[in-house]
């Protein structure tokens, strides 16, 4: 059903499927958030869980005309299929179809990092840049590459999967089967795990950030994360030469505690050229959900997102 055929005002659902939680929000044509929520991710049954969320949202919001799903991993956006997502234990799952069948609403799927990049490019910190690299850092790490007016997904949908690129070869084991991956050292989950490994204390990345400079273990774990991120960004800077680097996701809330040492580390590694500017994402940890909402508007046949100002 098109927006014009519905008796209710059109609404759009953005669903962000992460390794820890699934967050969703409903927006109207003006970009106003009408409702939002979250629940813990059941990694053993993600497709059914997301299908149930889609069904619930369609029932509680009769004007729903589009659903945008985003998740990490290798995502075939044309087919609406998760090719492989290590943190979600998904392989070859037609996630968009699962939601369409339960909700009866047109649904599209996008990689979470590219969705966050899409949102920052249209609505946030990427505006005005000829090219940028957007790195959301949360449970996992990925990158969206906006080159000109296009998001690059790659020949095998692997573009931006830098979280599973080894920064310290032969280092600690990653769930993907490799060793020394960026996510192991620099994701919020990886930072918390490495601190617990060293101290036996299960605290979150925010508490570790608060201990920088006073807690030697927190300082070391955070410093290693910054070095790992700077190594990854050095490789990407020298490969694609973007104008701007945008740091998003939950870890971006650390602000200058993350960005200042990251700028310094990146500048020290780029010996023969200036580093691109590094800025914090305007949309913070909500960038992915805004990207999912844009995707929902598109699959629902609307360009109303062009006027949104989160």
C-alpha positions in Angstrom: 0.0 0.0 0.0 1.4 3.4 -0.9 1.4 6.4 1.5 -1.4 8.0 -0.6 -3.7 5.0 -0.2 -3.4 4.8 3.6 -5.9 6.5 5.9 -3.2 7.2 8.5 -0.4 9.7 8.1 2.7 7.8 6.7 5.2 6.6 9.2 8.6 4.9 8.8 10.4 2.3 11.0 14.1 2.2 11.4 15.4 -1.0 13.1 19.1 -1.2 14.1 20.2 -4.8 14.8 23.3 -5.0 16.9 25.2 -7.7 18.6 24.0 -6.5 22.1 20.6 -4.9 21.4 18.0 -4.2 18.7 17.0 -0.6 18.7 14.1 0.8 16.7 12.3 4.1 16.1 9.2 5.3 14.3 9.4 8.7 12.5 6.8 10.7 10.5 7.2 12.6 7.3 8.7 15.6 9.1 11.4 13.5 10.8 9.8 13.7 14.2 10.3 10.6 16.4 6.9 9.2 17.3 8.2 6.2 19.3 11.4 4.3 20.0 12.5 1.3 22.0 15.1 -1.4 22.4 15.4 -5.0 23.5 18.4 -7.4 24.0 19.4 -9.3 20.9 18.8 -13.0 20.9 21.7 -14.0 18.7 20.4 -17.6 18.4 17.1 -16.5 16.9 17.6 -13.0 15.4 15.5 -13.4 12.2 12.4 -14.5 14.2 13.0 -11.7 16.8 13.3 -9.0 14.1 10.2 -10.4 12.3 8.2 -10.1 15.6 9.4 -6.6 16.1 8.3 -5.6 12.6 4.9 -7.2 13.2 4.4 -5.4 16.5 5.4 -2.0 14.9 3.0 -2.6 12.0 0.2 -3.3 14.4 0.8 -0.4 16.7 1.4 2.1 13.8 -1.2 1.5 11.1 0.3 4.2 8.9 3.6 2.3 8.6 4.6 2.3 4.9 8.3 1.3 5.0 10.7 -0.6 7.3 14.5 -0.1 7.1 16.7 -2.8 8.7 20.4 -2.4 9.3 22.9 -4.9 10.7 26.6 -5.6 10.7 28.4 -8.1 8.6 28.4 -8.9 4.9 25.0 -7.6 3.6 23.6 -8.1 0.1 21.4 -5.0 0.0 19.9 -5.8 -3.4 18.7 -9.2 -2.2 17.9 -8.1 1.3 20.2 -10.9 2.6 22.7 -11.1 5.4 25.5 -13.1 3.8 27.5 -13.4 7.0 27.4 -11.6 10.4 29.7 -13.1 13.0 28.3 -11.1 15.9 24.8 -12.1 15.1 25.4 -15.8 14.1 23.7 -15.2 10.8 24.7 -16.7 7.4 22.6 -16.5 4.2 19.5 -15.2 6.0 16.9 -13.3 4.0 16.2 -10.8 6.7 14.2 -8.3 4.7 11.8 -11.0 3.6 11.4 -12.2 7.2 10.1 -8.8 8.2 8.0 -8.3 5.1 6.2 -11.6 5.7 5.4 -10.9 9.3 4.6 -7.1 9.0 3.1 -6.9 5.5 5.2 -3.7 5.0 7.8 -3.1 2.3 11.2 -3.7 3.9 14.8 -3.0 2.9 18.1 -4.0 4.4 21.4 -2.1 4.6 24.8 -2.6 6.3 24.8 -0.7 9.6 28.0 1.2 8.9 26.8 2.3 5.4 23.5 3.3 6.9 25.2 5.5 9.5 27.3 7.0 6.7 24.2 7.7 4.6 22.6 9.5 7.5 25.7 11.6 8.3 26.1 12.5 4.7 22.5 13.6 4.2 21.7 15.0 7.7 24.9 15.3 9.7 28.7 15.7 9.9 29.3 14.6 6.3 27.4 17.5 4.7 29.7 19.7 2.6 32.5 17.1 2.2 33.4 15.9 -1.2 34.3 12.5 0.3 34.3 11.1 3.8 34.9 7.9 5.8 32.4 7.2 8.6 33.5 4.8 11.3 30.8 3.7 13.8 32.3 2.1 16.9 30.0 0.1 19.0 29.8 -3.7 19.7 31.6 -4.0 16.4 33.4 -1.7 14.0 32.8 -1.0 10.3 33.3 1.9 7.9 31.1 3.6 5.3 32.9 5.1 2.4 31.1 8.0 0.7 33.0 8.8 -2.5 31.3 11.7 -4.3 27.6 11.0 -4.1 27.9 7.2 -3.7 28.3 4.8 -0.9 30.7 2.0 -1.9 29.7 -1.5 -0.9 32.3 -3.5 -2.8 32.3 -6.4 -5.2 31.4 -8.9 -2.5 29.7 -6.6 -0.1 32.8 -6.5 2.1 33.7 -2.9 1.7 34.2 -1.3 5.2 34.5 -4.6 7.1 37.6 -3.2 8.8 36.6 -4.5 12.2 37.8 -7.9 11.0 41.0 -6.6 9.5 44.1 -7.6 11.6 45.8 -4.6 13.1 48.1 -6.7 15.3 48.8 -9.8 13.3 49.0 -12.9 15.4 47.2 -11.1 18.3 44.2 -12.0 20.3 41.6 -14.3 18.8 38.4 -12.9 17.2 35.0 -14.5 16.8 35.4 -14.3 13.0 38.3 -16.9 13.2 41.2 -14.5 12.6 43.6 -13.1 15.1 44.5 -9.5 16.0 41.3 -7.9 14.5 40.5 -4.3 15.1 37.3 -5.1 16.9 39.2 -7.2 19.4 41.1 -4.1 20.6 39.0 -1.1 19.8 35.3 -1.9 19.9 33.4 -1.0 23.0 32.9 -4.7 23.7 36.6 -5.4 23.0 37.7 -2.6 25.3 35.5 -4.0 28.2 36.6 -7.5 27.5 40.3 -6.7 27.6 39.9 -4.7 30.8 38.1 -7.7 32.5 40.8 -10.0 31.2 43.4 -8.0 33.0 41.5 -7.1 36.2 38.7 -9.6 36.6 36.3 -6.6 36.8 33.3 -6.6 34.3 32.8 -2.9 33.6 31.8 -1.1 30.5 33.8 1.1 28.1 32.4 4.3 29.8 33.9 3.3 33.1 37.2 2.5 31.5 37.2 5.9 29.8 36.6 7.5 33.2 39.8 5.7 34.5 42.1 7.1 31.9 45.1 8.7 33.7 44.3 7.2 37.1 43.8 3.5 36.4 46.9 2.1 34.7 45.0 -0.8 33.2 42.3 1.5 31.8 44.9 3.8 30.5 46.7 0.9 28.7 43.6 -0.7 27.3 42.3 2.7 26.0 45.7 3.6 24.5 45.9 0.3 22.7 42.4 0.9 21.3 43.5 4.3 20.0 46.6 2.9 18.4 44.6 0.1 16.7 42.1 2.7 15.4 44.9 5.0 14.2 46.6 2.1 12.3 43.3 1.2 10.6 42.6 4.9 9.7 46.2 5.3 8.4 45.8 2.5 5.9 42.4 3.8 4.8 43.7 7.4 4.5 46.5 6.3 2.2 44.2 4.1 0.2 41.2 6.3 -0.5 42.4 9.8 0.6 39.1 11.1 2.0 38.5 14.7 2.9 37.0 13.9 6.3 36.9 11.1 8.9 33.7 10.9 11.0 33.7 8.8 14.3 30.3 7.6 15.4 28.6 4.8 17.3 28.4 4.5 21.1 32.1 5.1 21.6 31.9 8.5 20.0 30.3 9.7 23.2 33.8 9.7 24.7 34.3 12.9 22.7 37.8 14.4 23.0 38.9 11.6 25.3 38.9 9.5 22.1 39.3 12.1 19.3 42.2 14.1 20.7 44.6 11.1 21.1 43.3 9.6 17.9 44.1 12.8 15.9 47.6 12.8 17.4 48.3 9.1 16.7 47.1 9.4 13.2 49.2 12.5 12.5 52.3 10.7 13.8 51.7 7.8 11.5 51.2 9.9 8.4 54.8 11.1 8.0 54.6 12.7 4.6 51.2 14.2 4.4 48.6 16.0 6.6 45.9 13.9 8.3 42.3 14.4 7.3 40.2 16.2 9.8 38.6 13.9 12.4 35.2 14.9 13.7 32.5 13.4 15.9 29.3 12.2 14.2 26.5 14.8 14.5 24.0 12.0 15.1 26.0 10.1 17.7 25.0 6.6 18.4 21.6 7.2 16.6 23.2 7.6 13.2 22.4 4.0 12.2 18.8 4.3 13.2 18.5 7.5 11.2 20.0 5.7 8.2 17.5 2.9 8.7 14.7 5.5 8.8 15.9 7.0 5.5 16.0 3.5 4.0 12.4 3.0 5.2 11.3 6.2 3.6 12.9 5.2 0.3 11.4 1.7 0.3 8.1 3.3 1.1 8.4 5.6 -1.9 9.1 8.8 -0.2 11.9 11.4 -0.3 10.6 13.3 2.8 13.9 12.6 4.5 15.5 15.4 2.4 13.8 17.9 4.8 14.7 16.1 8.1 16.8 17.9 10.7 17.5 15.5 13.6 
